[in-house]
């Protein structure tokens, strides 16, 4: 990759990161790379967003994916030497890694844009090794982690939670990595058979799968509880790959730029993105891209029956559900009722008022809602930040999967169907709408068969995944027991 200098560089001398809750010291990128929550329980955010000017965007328009990744990530990770960062990016984003293009798209494009009809597109993000968009960031994270640990001589125990795709993506990125162990929680019996087999069939000794009796939010709460135990976290070198990890969110920003340039001919144009979202990480990356200057008209949040985010964007009330209220759906990766990354958006919405964020998440952490419906802040959600939303259910996603197949000859997965359903409701005649594809249909064959009457195409090598031997532990949602399990296996 050739060296590149922006014609109008607005970078501060160094990028620093602060906490959404305002009671943790500033840090650099490599200081937060391996961690999750900040010391005060908040999430890492750049002290200020790097800004791309029109001249910058003009210079970026002709870049390939690796060049775009360096242009974006060098702004966030400016304490990694440029040559090292370029090498890590070059090793990550190759056609050999992102080659599962069952659509017939060109793997060299990494994230091909598939046009359904004029003004309506799918951005293919699921051509990585686990067939889910999580690979776009997780493969880079695996290389970044290995690089950082090699420099420090340290080891890392990754402790994470998954509702379906994060777990397999993290495990495939970290398997066999020197100095890294992965402890991944998932809700017992609540992922698709393919998702379960992807994770539990791994026999690598550094991978530990724990099926938790409960829902995803129980898993996520345990990850946060362990992250907030600073003594335990330090003693056992606990890190995270969930979307609370800033490095992962920042890597996802890249494909918004790629999608925008692919769908437009000029930087005078705007586009909208519809994003299937449960934990708010994927669409949070779009919010960050918009704050950096990418001409995004609307960010449309698409939920399933677990519609806590859609409820907020419609009413101004953020009401996380209890375990008993979380529904098990046919788009299980979005069966989430407490969106961790939503705190990042609220931090920006409040003008980075950390006291206000602490107060609001104090309510959330006690299982109570907060209400912005009467606040001037709620009016700014759409007008200043471009957010819209919609929801879907099983009948909607099955009918949308049939529509995509019959009208455009495209098989899509259940989560992408939720996104496409909402996108069709929200699209505008003069603004291209890009739906983020979140997984290949092979991961959700039961619903594909229901919708289309046939099994989805599987990439080579994954034909008999469910028949492979599986290795996992079943445990209760018990933080004390979980800490004991990590301590016994951390090495």
N, C-alpha and C positions, 0 to 999 in steps of 0.2 A: 504494500500500500504506500502510495506516495505521501510525503509530508504535505500538510495542508495548513494554511493560515487564513483565518477569517478576515475579510476585508474590513469589517467593523467589529473589533473585539472589545466587548464590554465587561470582560471578566475582572473581578476584584483580584487582588494579588494572590489570595488563597481562598479556597472554598472551605467554610466551616459549617458544622451541623449543630443544631440546637434541639431541645426537646419541646414537644407540643405542650408540655406542662410547666416548662420554664424553671425547673429547679434542678437541672443537671448542667455540668460544665460543657462548654463548646468542645467539639471534637473534629478530627479530620476523617476523611473517608475510610482510611485503613483502620482507624480506631473503632469504627462502627461496623466494619465489614462482617466480622464474625459474630456479632451480637444480635440481640433482638430488641427488647425494650431498653430504653435509657434508664439510668439509675433511679429516676423519680417515677417510673412507670409509664412515661410518655413515649412517643414515637419520634425517631430522628427525622428532622427536616432541614433542608439547606437554609442557612441564615438568610440568604436571598436567592431567588431563582436566577440562573444565568439567562440572559436575554439574547435571542437571535433577531437581528435586524432584517429588513427586506433584502439588503445586500448579502447578508449571510445566507438567507433562504435561496436566493438566486444562485449562490455558489454551491449549495448543497443539492440542488435539484438533479444534477447529473450523477450523483454518487451512487455506488452500489451499497449493499447492506453493510458490509464491513467498514466502509468509509463513513457511512452515516453513524454507525455505532461508535466509532472513534470520535467523530465530531461532537456527538452528544455526551458520551461518557467521559471524555477528557475534561469536560466542564465540571463534572461531579467528582471525579476521582483524580484530581490534579496533584495528589501526593504520590501517585504511582508514576514512575518514570515513563515518558511517552513511548519509548521503544518497547518497554515491557508490556504496557497496556495494548499497544498495537499487536504484539505477538500473541497475547492472550485472546484478543478479539479474532485475529486471523485463524487461530487454532480452533476457535469455537464455531464460527459461522461459515461452514464449508458445505458444499453440496453432498458430501459423503455423510454428514451428520443429519442434514435435513432433506432426506431422499425419499420419504414415504409419500410421494405425490400420487395417490390413487386417482386424483382428478386428471392426471396427465400433464400437469403444469411443469414448468422448467425448474428443476431443483436448484439451479444456479441462482435463481432469484430469491431464495431463502423464504420470503413471504410473498408468494405470487398473489396478484389481484385477479380475482375471477369475476368477470362481469356477467351478472344474471340478465340484465337488460340495461339500456342507457339510463344512467343515473342511479343504478342500484348494483352494489358490488358486495362480494365476500372477500375479506382479506384472509388468506390461508395462513394460519398460525400453527397448524397441527401436523406438520410434516417431520417433526423431530422423532427421536427414538421411542417415546411413549405415546405418540399420537395426540398430544394435547398442547395447548398454547403455553403451558407452564415451562415446556422445554426451552422456549425462546430466552428466558432468563436463567433457568436453572443450569443449563449446560455451561453458561458463562460463570455462574456462581461456583460450580465445581472447580473450574480452572483457577478462578480468583482465590478460592479457599486454599487450594493446594499451593499456589504461589506464595500466599501470605504465610502459611505454616512452614514452608521450606525456608523462608527468610528468617523466621523467628525460632525455628526448631521446636515449636510447640505442637500439641495435639489438640483436637477439637471433638467434642461430643455434641452432635446436632440433635436437638430435641424439637420435634415438630408435630403438627396435627394436620390431617387431611380429610376432606370430604369426598375425595376420589382421585384427583389428578395430581395435586401437589406431591403426595407421597411417592408415587411411582416415578415422577419426574425427578424428585430429589434423590431417590435411591439409585436411579440409573445414572445420574450425574456424579454421584459420590462413591459408587461401588468400586472397591479396589483402590481408592485414593489413600495414599500414605498419610497416617496420622489422623484419620477421620473415622468416627463411628456415627451411625445414624440410628436414632431411636424415634420411630414414627408411630404416632397414635392414629387410629381410624375408628369410626363407629362400627361396632360389631354387627355384621349382617346388613349394612345399609349402603353398600356400594354395589355397582353392577358386578356381575360375575367376571367380566373381562378386567375391570379395574382391580378387583380383589386378587385375581390370578397374577396380574402384572407385578403386584407388590409381593404377595406371599410366596410366589414361586422362586424368588431370588434366594440363592443359597450362600451368598457371599458372607464370610464371617463377620464383616464390619457392619452388617445390616440387621437391625432388630425391629420386627413388626409387632405392634401391640394392638390387638383388637379390644376396644373399650366397650363395656356394657353401658350404652348410652347413645347420645347423639353427638354430632360434630362439636357443638358448643361446649359440651363437657370436656372434650379433648382439648379444645382451644383454651378453656379456662385453666386446665392443668399446665399447659405450656406457659401461660402468663404467670401462674402461681410460682412455678419453678424459676422463671426469669426474674421475678420480684424477690426471690430469696438470694440476695447478693452473695452471701457467704457460700451457699451451696453452688451457685453459678460459677463463682471464682474457683472453688476447690476442684470441681469436676469439668472445668473449661466448657461450659454449656454455651452453644450457639444456636441459631435458628435459621431456617430457610423459608419459613412462612412469609407471607407478604408484608408482615410487620418489619421484615428486613429491608432496609432502604436500598441496598445494592440490587435486590431483586426488582423492586419497583422502578428504579432508575433504568435498568436494562429494558424494561417493558416500554419505556417512553420511546425507544428507537423505532418500533414498528408503527407508531402513529405517524411519524415523519415519513417513513417508507410508504405507508398507505396513502398519505396525502399527495405525495409527489406522483404516485402511480395513477391516481384518479383525476388529476388535474393537468392542465397544460401551462398554467401561469400561476404565479404566487399572488395574483389579484383575486383568485377564486377562493371560496370557502367550501368546506365539506362538513358533513355531520357524521358522527360515529354512533352506532348502536352497539352496546356492550352487555352481553349476558353477565350478570354480576351477583355474587353472594356476599363475598367478604370485602368488596369495594376496592380490591387491589388493582384489578385490570383497568377499571374506569378511572381510578385515581391516577394511573400513569397518563391517561388522556388529559386529565385536568392539569397535570404538571406540564405536558406538552403545550397545552393552550396558554398556560401562564408564561411559558418561555417564548411565546410569539407565534406558534403555529396557527394558521387561520382556520380555526374550528368554529363552526356556527353553533352546533348543539352537540352535547354529549348525552345520549339517551340511555338511561339505565334500564335494562330489562331484567325483571325478576321472574321467578316461578311462583308457586303457591305461597312460599315463604316470602311475603312481600313487605318486609319491614322497611326496605329502602324505597320501594314505590310509595308506601304510605307516607314516608317523610316528604318526598318530593311533591306529593299531591296535597298534603295537609300541614306540613311543618312540624309534625309530631314524630319524634324518633322513639319508638317503643319496642325495644328488644323483647323477644318472646321467651317464655320459659321452656324448659326441656319438653314438658308435656304438650306444648303448643306447636313445636317444630314438626312439620309434616315430612314424611318420607315420600319422595316424589320420583318420577321417571327422569328428572334432570337432577340427580342426587348431588352433584358437585356444588349446587347452589342451595342445598338444604341447610341454610345458615340463618340464624336469627339475631346474631350480634356481629355486626360488620366491623372488624378491627380497624381497617384503614379509613373508615369514615371519620375518625378523629382527625386525620390529616386535613381533610376538606374543611371540617368545622374550624380548625385552627386558622386556615386562610379566611374563611367566611367571617370570623369574628375580628378580622384585622390583626391576627396573631396575638389575641388577648389571652395569655396563658392562665390568668386567674379564672376567666370565664370558662375556658376549656376544662380546668380542674374541677370547677363546680358542676359542669354538665356531666363529666364522666364519673364524678362522685355519685351522681344519681344513677348512671348506667351501671356502675359496679355494684350498686345496691339493688339492681334489678328493677329500677324505676325509670320511667320515660322522661325526656325533656321536651318542652313545647316552645317552638319558635313561631307559631302561627300568628301571634299578635305582634311579633317583633319586626322592625324594618329589615332585619337580616334576612328574613324569609323571602322578601321581595327581591333580594339581590341574587338568590340562588339561580333563578332563570335569567334575569336581566343582565347581571354582571358576569356570571359564570357559565351560562349556557346550558344548564342542566334541565332535562326532561326525563320522564320515566313512563313505564307501563309494565303490566304483568301478564303472565300466561299461565295456563293450566294444562293438564294432560290432554284434554280434548283439543285445545288450541295447538299444542305441539304436534300431535299426530296429524291433524289436518294441514298444518304448515309443512310438515315433512312430505306429505302427499303432494301439496301444491308445488313445492320445489322440484320434486321428481317429475311431475306431469308437465309443468309449464317450462322448466329450464333444464330438465334432464340431470338434475343434481341431487345426489343423496346427501343429507345433512344429519348431524347428530341432534339429540334432544335439546341441548343447551343452545346450540346455534339456531334451532327452530324457535326457541323462546325469543331469541334476539331478532330473527327475521320477522316473526309475528308482530312485534312491537315496532320494528322499523317500517313495516308497511303501513302502520297506523300513523307514524310520525314523519314520514318523508315529505319533503317539499319539492315542488316541481323544478325549481331553479337551483337546487343545492344537491350535489351528489351525496348519496347515503352509503356509507361503508359499514357493513355488519362484520364484526369480528367473529370469525370462525374459532370455536374454542376447543373442539375435539373432532376426531374422525368418527363416523358412524359405527365403525367396528367396535368401539368401546361400549356401545349400548345396543347390542344386536337384538335384545328382546323387544324393544320398542320399535326398532327399524322393521322387524318382521311383522309386528302388529300394523305398522303404517303402510308398508310397501309390499308385504307378502313374500319377502325374500330376505335371505341373509345378506348383510353388507359385505363388500369386498374387504378382505384382510391383506395387509402387506405381507410379503414373503417372510417366513420364519415365525409367524404368529398364528398359524392355522390351528394348532392344538394346545394353545396356552393354558386353557382351563384344566387340561388333563395332567399337567406337570405336578410333581409333589410340592406341597406347600409347607412353609415353616413360619409359625407365628405363635404368640402368646395371647390368651384371653384374660383380661384383668378388669376389675371394677374401677370406677372413676374415683380413685383414692390417691390423693397427692402423696401421702406418706408412703404408701406401698410403691408408688411410681418412683419416688426418689430412691427407695431401697433397691429397686430393680436396676435403675441407672447406675447406682454406686457399685452394685455387684458385677456389672458388665462393662463399666467404663474403661477399665484397663489402666 
